[in-house]
Amino acid sequence: MTNTFFERPILNSPYEYPIRHWELDSSGQPTQKISDTRRHAEYITPIPAPRKRKKSERGDWIC
């Protein structure tokens, strides 16, 4: 299966009003579908996964 999003990520001309965009799922990943409308303006802020904490030899937690 080819991933057309990565083969051609830019759909619009830099000199014209944007008229289409790649659809993204709820986690921000491309769905391989092109929508013929302009994307709604919103902030997408990735939240990093929490660090794994290691347990010391005595049984108490360390960071």
Wavefront OBJ file of the C-alpha trace (Angstrom):
o trace
v 0.000 0.000 0.000
v 1.447 3.371 -0.979
v 1.137 6.345 1.326
v 0.099 9.181 -0.997
v 0.183 11.721 1.837
v 3.973 11.416 2.079
v 4.458 11.240 -1.700
v 2.651 14.552 -2.261
v 2.042 16.376 1.056
v 1.449 19.843 -0.484
v -1.820 20.118 -2.398
v -2.266 23.884 -2.855
v -0.327 26.556 -4.695
v 1.546 29.020 -2.467
v 0.139 31.864 -4.619
v -3.576 30.986 -4.450
v -6.230 30.620 -1.765
v -6.096 27.050 -0.309
v -9.001 24.993 -1.633
v -8.322 21.465 -0.335
v -6.457 19.594 2.390
v -5.563 16.127 3.628
v -8.120 14.780 6.077
v -6.734 13.876 9.510
v -8.181 11.432 12.044
v -8.793 12.264 15.716
v -5.149 11.583 16.590
v -3.823 13.851 13.798
v -2.749 11.088 11.411
v -3.589 11.334 7.674
v -6.537 9.233 6.470
v -5.348 9.235 2.799
v -8.492 11.229 1.810
v -8.436 14.697 0.262
v -11.155 17.110 1.368
v -12.190 19.777 -1.162
v -12.618 22.467 1.496
v -10.258 24.608 3.498
v -9.160 23.101 6.842
v -10.605 24.730 9.961
v -8.083 26.739 11.946
v -7.150 25.039 15.216
v -4.137 24.326 17.349
v -2.794 20.799 17.397
v -0.619 20.363 20.478
v 1.007 16.978 20.981
v 1.051 15.823 24.576
v 4.171 13.794 25.369
v 3.776 10.427 27.040
v 4.716 10.361 30.738
v 8.189 9.191 31.609
v 8.500 5.678 32.914
v 9.600 5.602 36.512
v 12.059 3.008 37.721
v 11.788 1.274 41.044
v 14.921 1.245 43.198
v 16.289 -1.909 44.789
v 14.773 -0.908 48.165
v 11.293 -0.768 46.679
v 10.739 2.982 46.651
v 10.260 4.947 43.430
v 12.951 7.037 41.813
v 12.647 9.433 38.875
l 1 2 3 4 5 6 7 8 9 10 11 12 13 14 15 16 17 18 19 20 21 22 23 24 25 26 27 28 29 30 31 32 33 34 35 36 37 38 39 40 41 42 43 44 45 46 47 48 49 50 51 52 53 54 55 56 57 58 59 60 61 62 63
